[in-house]
Amino acid sequence: MPIKNKFDIYIVDDNFDQANILKLLIEHYGYKATFSTNSEDAFEGILQTQPRLVILDLMMPEIDGLKLCRMLKENPKTSSIKVIIYSGKLYETDRRKAIRLGADIFLTKPTKSQVLLDSIKSLIAVN
């Protein structure tokens, strides 16, 4: 299946306003981004668009962020995509599990914009 749109970053967060603000912030710094508020739709979108990085919220109603991270890392088509978990959950057990499942970075909400941008830059570069 041909790639319809090429995105640097795919954001998955069930809060529309948070996802949209994050998208606008990321695009301001030169990345091409999109988002989905539905994790089931996001998985299909990620398969089709093959972004370089996915930013996942943990607490979502359909497929939670940890399960989606595992699905991405276990699928040969998406296993090399970098993953940032960006969540309001502060539990160390969640952070350890996310890293064990393949997340590259775990950030807690809220975080300073510069910390998020530095994390993105450490994983991918703007072409």
ABEGO torsion letter per residue (X at the ends): XBBABBBABBBBBABAAAAAAAAAAAAAAGBBBBBBABAAAAAAAAAAAGBABBBBBABBABBBAAAAAAAAAABAAAAABBBBBBBABABAAAAAAAAAAGBABBBBOBBBAAAAAAAAAAABBBX
